[in-house]
Amino acid sequence: QLQASGGGLVQAGDSLRLSCAGSGRTFRPVVMGWFRQAPGKEREFVVGISASGGSTYYADSVKGRFTISRDNAKNTVYLQMNSLKPEDTAVYYCNAAFIIWGQGTLVTVSS
């Protein structure tokens, strides 16, 4: 089970940090990721991180602004989002192994 948190309403240029806490054996050892779905659009990949945390993957739209990290001891994955833009507005979902989804957390960026 995955529990995402940290969303909110911010202004363009601000930062937010999302967290995704897993229970049970969800995190070990699986790739984790964040996806997002904007109103009227399909869900899209944002960032991913390998089981060890040694490799990360970013969508072009967030490279240089977003950073994913994980703490396997805490069963938690983080998404640090800087320099937010209105087009980042979406519900953000964490995912484990492309199978398990969290409930989503809303990020709204005002211009």
C-alpha positions in Angstrom: 0.0 0.0 0.0 1.3 3.5 -0.9 0.3 6.8 0.8 1.2 10.0 -1.0 1.3 13.4 0.6 2.7 16.9 0.3 0.5 18.4 -2.4 -0.9 21.8 -2.2 -1.5 25.2 -3.8 1.6 27.2 -4.6 2.6 30.0 -6.9 4.8 29.7 -10.0 8.4 29.5 -9.0 7.7 27.9 -5.6 8.7 24.5 -4.4 7.0 21.5 -2.9 8.1 18.1 -1.7 5.9 15.1 -2.2 6.3 12.0 -0.1 5.2 8.4 -0.8 5.2 6.1 2.1 4.9 2.4 1.6 3.7 -0.3 4.0 4.6 -4.0 3.9 7.0 -5.2 1.4 6.1 -2.7 -1.3 9.5 -1.1 -1.5 11.8 -4.0 -1.5 13.3 -4.2 -4.0 11.3 -2.4 -6.7 11.5 0.5 -9.0 9.4 3.5 -7.8 8.0 6.4 -9.7 5.8 9.4 -9.9 3.2 10.0 -12.5 0.8 12.8 -12.9 -2.5 13.5 -14.5 -3.7 17.0 -15.4 -7.4 17.8 -15.9 -8.5 16.4 -19.3 -5.2 14.7 -20.0 -3.9 11.2 -19.7 -1.7 10.1 -16.9 2.0 10.6 -17.7 5.3 9.5 -16.4 7.3 12.1 -14.4 10.2 10.5 -12.6 11.5 7.1 -11.7 14.1 5.6 -9.4 15.7 2.2 -9.3 15.4 -0.1 -6.3 18.7 0.9 -4.9 18.3 4.6 -5.7 21.4 4.5 -7.9 19.6 5.3 -11.1 17.0 8.0 -11.8 14.9 8.8 -14.8 13.1 12.1 -15.6 10.6 13.3 -18.2 12.1 16.1 -20.3 9.5 18.5 -18.9 10.8 18.3 -15.4 14.6 17.7 -15.9 16.6 20.2 -13.8 13.6 21.1 -11.7 12.4 17.9 -10.0 14.5 15.5 -8.0 13.4 12.0 -6.9 15.0 10.2 -4.0 14.3 7.3 -1.7 15.0 6.2 1.8 14.5 2.4 1.9 15.0 2.3 5.6 11.8 4.5 5.9 10.0 2.9 3.0 9.6 6.4 1.5 10.1 8.0 -1.8 10.4 11.7 -2.2 9.8 14.1 -5.1 11.4 17.5 -4.6 9.8 19.9 -7.1 11.4 23.3 -7.6 10.6 26.2 -10.0 7.1 25.0 -10.3 5.1 26.1 -13.3 1.3 26.3 -13.9 1.7 23.4 -16.3 2.8 21.2 -13.5 -0.7 21.4 -12.0 -2.0 17.8 -11.7 -2.8 15.0 -9.4 0.5 13.2 -8.7 0.5 9.5 -8.1 3.3 7.4 -6.8 3.8 3.9 -8.2 5.7 0.8 -7.2 6.9 -1.6 -9.9 4.4 -0.2 -12.4 1.8 -2.2 -10.5 0.8 -0.6 -7.2 -0.6 2.9 -7.2 -1.0 5.4 -4.4 -4.1 7.5 -4.0 -2.8 10.7 -5.5 -2.0 14.1 -4.2 -3.1 17.3 -5.9 -0.5 20.0 -6.8 -1.9 23.3 -8.0 0.5 26.0 -9.3 -1.0 29.4 -9.9 0.5 31.9 -12.3 
